[in-house]
Amino acid sequence: MALRVPIVTVDTPGCVEVVADTAVVVPRGDADALGRAASECLRNSAAADALRASARARVVANYSIDSMVEKTLEIARAILVH
């Protein structure tokens, strides 16, 4: 995601939460669906570009160093208040 590569993943806990709506999610265990989704990313450059842009934006907003530091500080502040 951070490298602006279109993501194709399976619907397992953890993966879906990380990618949200910035990736193509296929059913677990469905190799054909995985292959079709990957092929579609290669064939449809406009869709792949949209996935790249949304994934990168999600990484910057949620997983960048600045974002992680701010979230950690929010937790620390909440603990100190109570």
DSSP file (Angstrom, degrees, kcal/mol; ACC not computed):
  #  RESIDUE AA STRUCTURE BP1 BP2  ACC     N-H-->O    O-->H-N    N-H-->O    O-->H-N    TCO  KAPPA ALPHA  PHI   PSI    X-CA   Y-CA   Z-CA
    1    1 A M    >         0   0    0      0, 0.0     3,-1.6     0, 0.0    58,-0.1   0.000 360.0 360.0 360.0 -46.9    0.0    0.0    0.0
    2    2 A A  T 3   +     0   0    0      1,-0.3    54,-0.0     2,-0.1    58,-0.0   0.801 360.0  54.2 -65.4 -27.5    2.7    2.4    0.9
    3    3 A L  T 3  S-     0   0    0      2,-0.1    -1,-0.3     1,-0.0    49,-0.1   0.341 116.4-113.7 -89.5   7.2    4.6    1.6   -2.3
    4    4 A R    <   +     0   0    0     -3,-1.6    48,-0.2     1,-0.2    -2,-0.1   0.898  66.2 146.3  62.0  43.3    1.5    2.4   -4.4
    5    5 A V        -     0   0    0     47,-0.1    -1,-0.2    46,-0.1    -2,-0.1  -0.934  56.3-110.1-107.3 131.1    1.0   -1.2   -5.5
    6    6 A P        -     0   0    0      0, 0.0     2,-0.4     0, 0.0    17,-0.1  -0.383  37.0-138.0 -60.9 136.2   -2.6   -2.4   -6.1
    7    7 A I        -     0   0    0     15,-0.5    17,-2.5    41,-0.1     2,-0.5  -0.826  22.5-176.9-104.0 133.1   -3.5   -4.9   -3.4
    8    8 A V  E     +a   24   0A   0     -2,-0.4     2,-0.3    15,-0.2    17,-0.2  -0.998  23.9 159.7-121.4 123.3   -5.4   -8.1   -3.9
    9    9 A T  E     -a   25   0A   0     15,-2.7    17,-2.7    -2,-0.5     2,-0.3  -0.822  36.4-105.9-137.8 174.8   -6.1   -9.9   -0.6
   10   10 A V  E     -a   26   0A   0     -2,-0.3     2,-2.3    15,-0.2     6,-0.2  -0.694  38.6-101.5-105.0 159.9   -8.3  -12.5    0.9
   11   11 A D  S    S+     0   0    0     15,-1.9    17,-0.2    -2,-0.3    14,-0.0  -0.325  70.5 136.1 -81.3  59.3  -11.1  -11.9    3.4
   12   12 A T    >>  -     0   0    0     -2,-2.3     4,-1.7     1,-0.1     3,-0.6  -0.785  66.1 -90.1-102.3 150.0   -9.3  -13.0    6.5
   13   13 A P  T 34 S+     0   0    0      0, 0.0     2,-0.6     0, 0.0    -1,-0.1  -0.307 114.0  24.3 -56.4 138.8   -9.4  -11.1    9.8
   14   14 A G  T 3> S+     0   0    0      1,-0.1     4,-1.9    -3,-0.0     5,-0.2  -0.428 114.1  65.7 101.1 -56.8   -6.7   -8.5    9.9
   15   15 A C  H <> S+     0   0    0     -3,-0.6     4,-2.5    -2,-0.6     5,-0.3   0.951 102.4  46.6 -62.3 -49.6   -6.3   -8.1    6.1
   16   16 A V  H  X S+     0   0    0     -4,-1.7     4,-2.2     1,-0.2    -1,-0.2   0.885 111.9  51.3 -63.4 -39.1   -9.7   -6.7    5.6
   17   17 A E  H  4 S+     0   0    0     -5,-0.3    -1,-0.2     2,-0.2    -2,-0.2   0.879 112.2  46.6 -66.4 -37.2   -9.3   -4.2    8.5
   18   18 A V  H  < S+     0   0    0     -4,-1.9    -2,-0.2     1,-0.2    -1,-0.2   0.940 120.9  34.8 -71.3 -46.8   -6.0   -3.0    7.2
   19   19 A V  H >< S+     0   0    0     -4,-2.5     3,-2.5     1,-0.2    -2,-0.2   0.768  80.8 173.2 -82.1 -24.2   -7.0   -2.5    3.6
   20   20 A A  T 3< S-     0   0    0     -4,-2.2     3,-0.4    -5,-0.3    -1,-0.2  -0.306  75.2 -21.4  50.6-123.9  -10.6   -1.4    4.2
   21   21 A D  T 3  S+     0   0    0      1,-0.2    -1,-0.3    -4,-0.1    34,-0.1   0.059 120.0  90.9-102.5  25.9  -11.9   -0.3    0.8
   22   22 A T  S <  S+     0   0    0     -3,-2.5   -15,-0.5    32,-0.1     2,-0.3   0.209  85.4  44.1-104.4  15.0   -8.5    0.3   -0.8
   23   23 A A  S    S-     0   0    0     -3,-0.4     2,-0.6   -17,-0.1   -15,-0.2  -0.938  86.4 -98.6-148.4 167.2   -8.0   -3.2   -2.2
   24   24 A V  E     -a    8   0A   0    -17,-2.5   -15,-2.7    -2,-0.3     2,-0.5  -0.853  40.2-160.7 -90.0 123.6   -9.7   -6.0   -4.0
   25   25 A V  E     -a    9   0A   0     -2,-0.6   -15,-0.2   -17,-0.2   -17,-0.0  -0.928   9.4-175.1-111.5 127.6  -10.8   -8.6   -1.5
   26   26 A V  E     -a   10   0A   0    -17,-2.7   -15,-1.9    -2,-0.5     3,-0.1  -0.803  36.2 -82.5-118.1 160.1  -11.6  -12.1   -2.6
   27   27 A P    >   -     0   0    0      0, 0.0     3,-1.8     0, 0.0     7,-0.2  -0.321  52.2-101.4 -63.0 140.7  -13.0  -15.1   -0.7
   28   28 A R  T 3  S+     0   0    0      1,-0.2     3,-0.1   -17,-0.2    -3,-0.0  -0.374 106.7  18.3 -59.0 134.0  -10.5  -17.1    1.3
   29   29 A G  T 3  S+     0   0    0      1,-0.1     2,-1.1    -3,-0.1    -1,-0.2   0.436  89.6 119.9  85.3  -0.8   -9.5  -20.3   -0.5
   30   30 A D    <>  +     0   0    0     -3,-1.8     4,-2.1     1,-0.2     5,-0.2  -0.715  31.2 171.9-101.7  85.5  -10.7  -19.2   -3.9
   31   31 A A  H  > S+     0   0    0     -2,-1.1     4,-2.5     1,-0.2    -1,-0.2   0.845  77.3  56.2 -62.2 -35.3   -7.5  -19.3   -6.0
   32   32 A D  H  > S+     0   0    0      2,-0.2     4,-2.7     1,-0.2    -1,-0.2   0.926 107.8  47.5 -64.1 -43.6   -9.4  -18.6   -9.2
   33   33 A A  H  > S+     0   0    0      2,-0.2     4,-2.5     1,-0.2    -2,-0.2   0.889 111.0  52.4 -64.0 -38.4  -10.9  -15.4   -7.8
   34   34 A L  H  X S+     0   0    0     -4,-2.1     4,-2.3     2,-0.2    -2,-0.2   0.929 111.5  46.1 -61.7 -45.9   -7.5  -14.4   -6.6
   35   35 A G  H  X S+     0   0    0     -4,-2.5     4,-2.5     2,-0.2    -2,-0.2   0.906 112.6  49.7 -63.9 -43.1   -6.0  -14.9  -10.1
   36   36 A R  H  X S+     0   0    0     -4,-2.7     4,-2.5     2,-0.2    -2,-0.2   0.913 111.5  49.0 -63.0 -42.3   -8.9  -13.1  -11.8
   37   37 A A  H  X S+     0   0    0     -4,-2.5     4,-1.9     2,-0.2    -2,-0.2   0.912 112.3  47.5 -65.1 -42.6   -8.6  -10.1   -9.4
   38   38 A A  H  X S+     0   0    0     -4,-2.3     4,-1.5     2,-0.2    -1,-0.2   0.919 112.7  49.4 -64.4 -43.0   -4.8   -9.9  -10.0
   39   39 A S  H  X S+     0   0    0     -4,-2.5     4,-2.2     1,-0.2    -2,-0.2   0.899 108.1  53.9 -62.4 -40.8   -5.3  -10.1  -13.7
   40   40 A E  H  X S+     0   0    0     -4,-2.5     4,-3.0     1,-0.2    -1,-0.2   0.882 104.8  54.2 -63.0 -38.1   -7.9   -7.4  -13.6
   41   41 A C  H  < S+     0   0    0     -4,-1.9    -1,-0.2     1,-0.2     7,-0.2   0.870 111.2  46.3 -62.5 -35.5   -5.5   -5.1  -11.8
   42   42 A L  H  < S+     0   0    0     -4,-1.5    -2,-0.2     1,-0.1    -1,-0.2   0.850 118.6  40.8 -74.6 -34.8   -3.0   -5.7  -14.6
   43   43 A R  H  < S+     0   0    0     -4,-2.2     2,-1.0     1,-0.2    -2,-0.2   0.854 110.5  56.4 -81.7 -36.8   -5.6   -5.2  -17.4
   44   44 A N     X  +     0   0    0     -4,-3.0     4,-2.4    -5,-0.2    -1,-0.2  -0.743  59.3 175.1-104.7  88.9   -7.5   -2.2  -16.0
   45   45 A S  H  > S+     0   0    0     -2,-1.0     4,-2.7     1,-0.2    -1,-0.2   0.829  77.9  56.9 -66.4 -31.7   -5.0    0.5  -15.4
   46   46 A A  H  > S+     0   0    0      2,-0.2     4,-1.9     1,-0.2    -1,-0.2   0.929 110.5  43.7 -65.5 -43.6   -7.6    3.1  -14.3
   47   47 A A  H  > S+     0   0    0      2,-0.2     4,-2.2     1,-0.2    -2,-0.2   0.906 114.2  50.5 -66.6 -41.1   -9.0    0.8  -11.6
   48   48 A A  H  X S+     0   0    0     -4,-2.4     4,-2.7    -7,-0.2    -2,-0.2   0.903 108.9  52.0 -63.5 -40.6   -5.4   -0.1  -10.5
   49   49 A D  H  X S+     0   0    0     -4,-2.7     4,-2.4     2,-0.2    -1,-0.2   0.901 108.9  50.3 -61.7 -40.8   -4.5    3.6  -10.4
   50   50 A A  H  X S+     0   0    0     -4,-1.9     4,-2.4     2,-0.2     5,-0.2   0.904 111.3  48.5 -64.2 -41.3   -7.6    4.3   -8.2
   51   51 A L  H  X S+     0   0    0     -4,-2.2     4,-2.5     2,-0.2     5,-0.3   0.919 110.9  51.2 -63.6 -43.4   -6.5    1.5   -5.8
   52   52 A R  H  X S+     0   0    0     -4,-2.7     4,-2.4     1,-0.2     5,-0.2   0.937 112.3  45.8 -58.6 -48.0   -3.0    2.8   -5.7
   53   53 A A  H  X S+     0   0    0     -4,-2.4     4,-2.2     1,-0.2    -2,-0.2   0.921 115.4  44.8 -65.0 -45.4   -4.1    6.3   -4.8
   54   54 A S  H  X S+     0   0    0     -4,-2.4     4,-2.0     2,-0.2    -1,-0.2   0.879 113.7  50.5 -69.3 -35.9   -6.6    5.3   -2.1
   55   55 A A  H  X S+     0   0    0     -4,-2.5     4,-2.3    -5,-0.2    -2,-0.2   0.927 111.0  48.2 -66.7 -44.1   -4.2    2.8   -0.6
   56   56 A R  H  X S+     0   0    0     -4,-2.4     4,-2.5    -5,-0.3     5,-0.2   0.918 111.1  50.8 -62.6 -42.7   -1.4    5.3   -0.3
   57   57 A A  H  X S+     0   0    0     -4,-2.2     4,-2.4     1,-0.2    -1,-0.2   0.891 109.8  50.8 -61.8 -39.2   -3.8    7.9    1.2
   58   58 A R  H  X S+     0   0    0     -4,-2.0     4,-2.4     2,-0.2     5,-0.4   0.906 109.9  49.9 -65.5 -41.2   -4.9    5.3    3.8
   59   59 A V  H  X>S+     0   0    0     -4,-2.3     4,-2.9     2,-0.2     5,-0.7   0.944 112.8  46.1 -62.2 -47.8   -1.3    4.5    4.7
   60   60 A V  H  X5S+     0   0    0     -4,-2.5     4,-0.5     1,-0.2     7,-0.3   0.915 117.1  44.4 -61.8 -43.2   -0.4    8.1    5.1
   61   61 A A  H  <5S+     0   0    0     -4,-2.4    -1,-0.2    -5,-0.2    -2,-0.2   0.840 131.4  17.8 -71.1 -33.7   -3.6    8.8    7.2
   62   62 A N  H  <5S+     0   0    0     -4,-2.4    -3,-0.2    -5,-0.2    -2,-0.2   0.690 130.9  30.5-115.5 -22.9   -3.4    5.8    9.4
   63   63 A Y  H  <5S+     0   0    0     -4,-2.9    -3,-0.2    -5,-0.4    -4,-0.1   0.347  80.6 114.5-128.4   6.5    0.0    4.2    9.4
   64   64 A S  S  X<S-     0   0    0     -5,-0.7     4,-2.7    -4,-0.5     5,-0.2  -0.317  78.0-108.5 -72.0 164.2    2.6    6.9    8.8
   65   65 A I  H  > S+     0   0    0      1,-0.2     4,-2.8     2,-0.2     5,-0.2   0.932 120.7  50.4 -58.8 -46.0    5.1    7.7   11.6
   66   66 A D  H  > S+     0   0    0      1,-0.2     4,-2.4     2,-0.2    -1,-0.2   0.914 112.2  47.1 -59.6 -43.4    3.3   11.0   12.3
   67   67 A S  H  > S+     0   0    0     -7,-0.3     4,-2.4     2,-0.2    -1,-0.2   0.918 113.2  47.8 -65.0 -43.8   -0.1    9.3   12.5
   68   68 A M  H  X S+     0   0    0     -4,-2.7     4,-2.3     2,-0.2    -2,-0.2   0.889 111.5  50.6 -66.3 -39.1    1.2    6.6   14.8
   69   69 A V  H  X S+     0   0    0     -4,-2.8     4,-2.6    -5,-0.2    -1,-0.2   0.936 111.0  49.0 -63.0 -45.4    2.9    9.0   17.1
   70   70 A E  H  X S+     0   0    0     -4,-2.4     4,-2.3    -5,-0.2    -2,-0.2   0.913 111.8  48.5 -61.8 -42.6   -0.3   11.1   17.3
   71   71 A K  H  X S+     0   0    0     -4,-2.4     4,-2.0     2,-0.2    -1,-0.2   0.894 111.5  50.3 -64.3 -39.8   -2.4    8.0   18.1
   72   72 A T  H  X S+     0   0    0     -4,-2.3     4,-2.5     2,-0.2    -2,-0.2   0.913 110.5  49.5 -64.5 -42.5    0.1    6.9   20.8
   73   73 A L  H  X S+     0   0    0     -4,-2.6     4,-2.8     2,-0.2     5,-0.2   0.889 107.9  54.3 -63.8 -39.2    0.0   10.4   22.3
   74   74 A E  H  X S+     0   0    0     -4,-2.3     4,-2.2     2,-0.2    -1,-0.2   0.919 110.4  46.4 -59.9 -43.6   -3.8   10.3   22.4
   75   75 A I  H  X S+     0   0    0     -4,-2.0     4,-2.2     2,-0.2    -2,-0.2   0.928 112.7  49.6 -64.6 -45.1   -3.8    7.0   24.2
   76   76 A A  H  X S+     0   0    0     -4,-2.5     4,-2.4     1,-0.2    -2,-0.2   0.911 111.2  49.5 -61.5 -42.5   -1.2    8.3   26.7
   77   77 A R  H  X S+     0   0    0     -4,-2.8     4,-1.9     1,-0.2    -1,-0.2   0.909 109.8  51.4 -62.7 -41.8   -3.2   11.4   27.3
   78   78 A A  H  X S+     0   0    0     -4,-2.2     4,-1.2    -5,-0.2    -1,-0.2   0.890 111.0  48.3 -62.8 -39.3   -6.3    9.4   27.9
   79   79 A I  H  < S+     0   0    0     -4,-2.2     3,-0.3     1,-0.2    -2,-0.2   0.918 111.0  50.2 -66.5 -43.5   -4.5    7.2   30.4
   80   80 A L  H  < S+     0   0    0     -4,-2.4    -2,-0.2     1,-0.2    -1,-0.2   0.818 105.9  56.2 -67.4 -30.7   -3.1   10.2   32.3
   81   81 A V  H  <        0   0    0     -4,-1.9    -1,-0.2     1,-0.2    -2,-0.2   0.847 360.0 360.0 -69.3 -33.1   -6.4   11.9   32.6
   82   82 A H     <        0   0    0     -4,-1.2    -1,-0.2    -3,-0.3    -2,-0.2   0.431 360.0 360.0 -95.9 360.0   -7.9    8.8   34.3
